[in-house]
């Protein structure tokens, strides 16, 4: 049997990493951060325990990468869904709705993600985060930004603030109010994107 080519080995590594990230999303969403072990994740992914350590230096970096992957996939799907559009305002609305919607649908996972960022580990750079950053920077570029890198960072900060406000224990902000604030900030009509059912913009 001839040895596998470098490209085949690279594809196998990519698939193994993807399985670990998907298993992390599933398990942390089901059990929470503390109750999920690296061994659990390896078992769910059908991988050897040592493979987790090969790709990730610890559980927190693994969780951040898993959430960034989920955010990238969700954002990409929202931006490219039918009807396809190149309109910058519509794409900005879709991006905002994707992040807010993900926070609503994956509350436990997003809460663990934000807790990790706000703790000592901070914001961890990884390939998944870089892909997410590219999509958000492309969004502000198509929206019409003359300084995409600066405006991407501002959009990221505003979205993170909205996520924290949605997740705040005991005093969460209504999604409709947060969406209205973000839409006003970017001059977007409420009807753009995917208006949440049962939510209305706060009166002004």
Residue pairs with C-beta under 8 A, 6 or more apart in sequence:
4 12
16 45
16 47
16 51
16 55
17 55
18 69
19 45
19 46
19 47
20 41
20 42
20 45
20 47
20 51
20 52
20 55
20 56
20 62
20 66
21 62
21 65
21 66
21 69
21 128
22 45
22 66
23 41
23 42
23 44
23 45
24 36
24 41
24 62
24 63
24 65
24 66
25 66
25 67
25 69
25 70
25 106
25 109
26 44
27 36
27 40
27 41
27 44
28 36
28 63
28 66
28 108
28 109
28 112
29 106
29 108
29 109
31 40
32 108
32 112
33 59
33 63
33 112
33 115
33 116
36 59
37 59
38 49
38 52
38 53
38 59
38 62
39 49
41 52
41 62
42 48
42 49
42 51
42 52
52 62
55 62
56 62
56 65
60 116
60 121
60 124
61 121
61 124
61 126
63 112
63 113
63 116
64 113
64 116
64 117
64 121
64 124
64 126
64 129
65 124
65 126
65 127
65 128
65 129
66 128
67 109
67 110
67 112
67 113
68 126
68 128
68 129
68 131
68 132
69 128
70 102
70 106
70 109
71 98
71 99
71 102
71 132
72 128
72 131
72 132
72 135
74 98
74 99
74 101
74 102
75 95
75 98
75 99
75 132
75 135
75 136
76 135
77 98
78 94
78 95
78 97
78 98
78 194
79 91
79 94
79 95
79 98
79 135
79 139
81 94
85 91
86 142
88 139
88 142
88 143
88 144
89 143
89 186
89 187
89 188
89 189
89 192
90 192
90 193
91 139
91 142
91 143
92 139
92 140
92 142
92 143
92 186
92 188
93 183
93 188
93 192
93 193
94 192
94 193
94 194
95 135
95 136
95 139
95 155
96 159
96 179
96 182
96 183
96 186
96 188
96 193
97 179
97 193
97 194
97 195
97 196
99 159
99 162
99 163
100 162
100 163
100 166
100 175
100 178
100 179
100 196
101 194
101 196
102 110
103 110
103 162
103 163
103 166
103 167
104 166
104 175
107 167
110 163
110 167
111 167
114 160
114 163
114 164
114 167
117 123
117 160
123 129
133 152
133 156
136 152
136 155
136 156
137 148
137 149
137 152
139 152
139 155
140 148
140 151
140 152
140 155
141 148
143 151
143 186
145 151
145 152
158 182
158 185
159 182
162 173
162 178
162 181
162 182
165 172
165 173
165 178
166 172
166 173
166 175
166 178
174 199
174 202
175 196
175 199
176 196
176 199
176 200
176 201
176 202
177 201
177 202
179 190
179 196
179 199
179 201
180 190
180 201
180 202
182 188
183 189
183 190
183 192
183 201
190 201
